[in-house]
Amino acid sequence: MTLRSVVTGVGSYLPKRVLSNQELSRQLDTSDEWIIERTGIRERRIAGKDEKTSDLAIAAAVEALAHAGRDAKDVDLVVVATTTPDLTFPATAARVQAALGIPAGAAFDIQAVCSGFVFALTTADNFLRLEQARCALVIGAETFSRIVDWEDRTTAVLFGDGAGAVVLEAQRGERGVLSTFIRTDGRMHDLLYVDGGPSQTQTTGKVRMSGNAVFRQAVEHISGAMLEACARAGVSIDQVDWFVPHQANQRILDGVARKLGVDVDKVVSTVAQHGNTSAASVPLALDVAVRDGRVKKGDMVLLEALGGGLTWGAVLLRM
């Protein structure tokens, strides 16, 4: 039987502080109605002053391991998708590995912004299918609030903090990752970027975005990635049980669903409660849908995302 990478556990973590639209409207020229109409977001979580990205990642990983019935000693690969690492180096994944007491194997970060979890899952899948690892922790974790310009209402209303994780195990059978598809087009770098970095400005920088242009690219590229992932697995879109997209903006989720003729009831949306948590948003949404009983063992699930770079991709898997 085919060796596949199977999701055996899911977990997530959200900081305690809730930042509502009403609170934002007291410091920005905006309103609850304006934000909901344009984004679908009602609130987002903000990491505490002493909370690091690795703290969020560790908490989500602990939940995922418990859900999978696994111990740290079982893990031999840690891949963390993040745009907001604790430090320039070492990798946040190395801190997660050490904190959890994982004794061996590789640990590294992947930076593909909001597509990061899809890229990380694709990478871990390759390790497992090639038998270079047996059990992986794949985590998306962000403290995106640290790079938001809180005076820019076009971006400040969008982003929040959080982490999501999955345990991925090499098993033979019908379950697991069926196909992956990832792409980058660096020519569109300026549509969504941070205006700082250690090499160019010696600063952290803040998020800058051309919202309308990103919206158009998102609908086009995400729908294309979804179709390609299905084609590679030899299935049609209407055979997919659940769609778990990057939670960027409800209008993007609705636009992709309309373009592909997908029933909106099959699209998992957590954007209203979490906002855009970048690389954390896909695993956060997956965890919510698994734990509330929507996504069940044996269901076919399509994950998809688009982020700065521009990057985009999709992963089709059977839970």
N, C-alpha and C positions, 0 to 999 in steps of 0.2 A: 504494500500500500504506500501511497505517496507520503513523504515526510513533509509536514506542514508546521507552521508557527501558530499555535493555538492560544487564544486569550483565555486564561484560566482564572484570572482574578482582576478586579477593578477597584479603584479607590480614588478619593479626592480630598481636598482640604480647601476651606475658604477662611480667610481672616475674619475676625469677629466684627470689625468695624464696618457698618453699612453706611454708604454715602448715597443719599437719595437725590433725586432730581430737585426736590424742593430746597435741599441744602445748597446744591450747586447754584440754583437760581438766585441765592442771596449773595453770591460772590461773582457771578457772571451775568452778562446780558443775555439771559435765556429764561426758559420756563419749563415746567413739567410737560405742558402740552406740546411745546416746540420740540423737545427731545423725543417724546414718545412718537409724535407724528413722523419724524425723520429717521428714527433709529429703532424704535420699539423698546428701548431701554428704560427701565423705571428706577433701578438702583444698581450699585456695584459695590464690591468689597475692596477695602484698602488695608494693606499690611500695616501692622503696628511699627512703631519707630525702631524697635529692636528685632523685628522679624526679617530674616533674610530669605532670598529665594530658596536656598538649600533647606531652610526650616520648613517651608511649605512643601517642598518636594519630598522631604523625609516623612512628613505626616501623611501625605497621599500614598507613599510607597508602603508604609506600615499597614494602612488599610487594605491595599491591594494584595499584599502578602497574606494577610489574615483571611481575606476572601478566597484566595487560592489554596489556603491550607498549606502554605509553604513557609520555610524559615530562611533567614538570610544566608545560611550555609548552602542552600540549594541554588543560589543565584551565581552565575559566572559572567554576567554582562550587565552593565548599567549604562543606559543612554538617556541623557537629559536634554530635552529641547528647551532652550531658553534664549531670550534676547537680553535678559537682565541678570547676568551671572553675579554671584557674590563679589568676585574679584576678576580682574583681567585674566589672571591665572593663579592657581591651578583651576581646572575645570570644576564646575559645581558638582558634576557627577562624582568626582573624587571625594568631595566632602560627604556626599550622600553615601557612597560606598563605605567610607570610614565610620560614619555615624551609625550605620545599620550593622556594622560588624561583618560585612561581606568579605570572606577570606581570600578570594582569588578572582582572576579574570580581568577583563578590561572595563574601564569606566571613562566615558568621554562625553562632551557636549556637542550638540548640533545646533547651528544657528541658521534658521530659515524663517525667522520671525513667526508670523501667524500660521505658516505651513509647517512649522518645526516638528510638531508631533507626527504628521504624516510622513515627513522625511525620516524622523527617528524610527518610526515603526517599520518603514521600508528597509532601513539599514539593519535593524535588529533581525528582521525576517531573513535577510540574506545571510547573516551570521548563523542563524539556526538551521536554515535549509542546507547550508554547506557544512553543517556539523562542526562549526568552529565554536559553538556555544550550545548549551542545553536549556538554560533558563535565564531569561532576560527580564530586567525591570526597565520599562520604557516610560519615561515621565515627561510631562509638559508642565513647566513651572515658571511663573512670572511675578515679579513685583513691578509691573508696568507703570504704576503710579509714580515711580521714581524718575521716569523720563518723560512724563507728560508736562506740557506747558499749561499750567493751570489758569493762564490768562487768555488762552485760545479756546473759545467755545466750540469750535468745529472739531477739536480733538479731545478736549478735556472731558466732554460728556460721554465719550465712547468707552474708555478703558478702565479696567479693574484688575485686581490681583487674585491669584489662586493657583492651584496645582491639581493635576489629575495624573493617574498612573495606571498601567496595566502590567500584569505578569504574563509573559509570553513564553510558552514552552514548546519544545520540539516534540511532536507526536505524530504517529502515523494514523491516517484515517481521512474522513471526509471533512472534518471541521478544520478551521484555521484560515490563514490568509490565502485567498484564492488568486489575487492579482494586485499589483501596485503600479502606479504611474506618477512620476514626479518630473517637474520641469522648472527651469529658470530662464528668464529673459532680462539680462542686466541692462538692456537698452532702456528699460522703463524704471530704472533706479530712482529717478527724481520724483516719481509719483507718490512714493511712500518711503520715508527715510528718517534717520536721526541726524541732526546737524552737528554732530560731534563724535570724537573718538580719540583714542590715545595717540595714533599716528598722525592724524590730520590736524586736530585742534587741541590735543592734550586736555580735553574736557569730556564729560559724559554726553552732553547735548540733549536736545529735546525732539520729540516726534513732530514731523512735518508731513502733511498729506494733501494731495489734490483729490478731494473727495469724489467729485463727479467722475473724474477719469478712472479712479480706482473702482468705483461702482460698475462702470461699463466693462472694465477688464475682468472684474470678478465674475459677473454673470457669464461672460463668454468663456473664460478659461476654466472655471469650476465645472460648468456643464460639459465642456469638452473632455475634461479629465474624468468625470463620472462615466461618460459614454465609452471612453477608451478603456478604463478599468473593467467595465462590464464586457466589452468586446474581447479583451484579453482572456477573460474567464469563460467566454462562450455563453454568457447569459444576457438577458435583456433587462432594461431598467425596470420594467413592470414585474420582474421576478424578485426584486429586492424588497425585503420586508421593512427595513428601516433605513432612513438616511440621517446621518449624524454629521452635520456640517460645522465648520468653524463659525463661531457665534460673533460675527462681525457687526451685523446690522440686519434687522428683521426684513428690511426692504430687499437686501441681497438674497436672503433665504427664500423670500416669496418670488423674486425675479427668476431665480434658478428653477424653482419648482414649476413656475408657469412655462418657462422655456422648454422643459423636458416633459411636461404633462404629468408631473408627479403629484399625487394626492398629498395636500399639505398636512393631513392627519398622520402621514408616515414620516414627517420631518420632525426630528427632535429639536426643540428650541428652548434654550435656557437664557437667551440674550436679555430678556426682561429683568431677570434676577441677578445675573452675573456681569452684564456688559461684555465687552470684548476683552478677554483675558489672554489674547494672543495664543502662544503655543499651548497654553493650558486648556483652551476652550473645548477642543474636541474630546479629550479624555474626561473632562468635567461633565460634559453633556452625556457621554457614554455611561459614566458611572450613575448619573441620575436616572437614565432610562433603564439600566439593568436593575437598579435597586427598587425602582417603583413598579417593576414587573413587566414593563413594555417589551424590552429586549430579552428574549429567552434563549436558552441553549438550543442550537440548531437554526436560529434565525439568520438570514443573510443580511448583512449590514454594510452600508457604504459610507465610509468616512471621506470628507473632502475639505479642502482649505485653499486659500490664497493669501499671500503675505508680501511684505516688502522684498524687493529684489529685481523684478517681481518674481515670486515663487508661487507654484501651485501644484496640486496633486490630489490623488485619491487612492484609497485602499479598500478593496472589497474583501470581506471575510465572512466566514460562517462561524457564529459563536458556539 
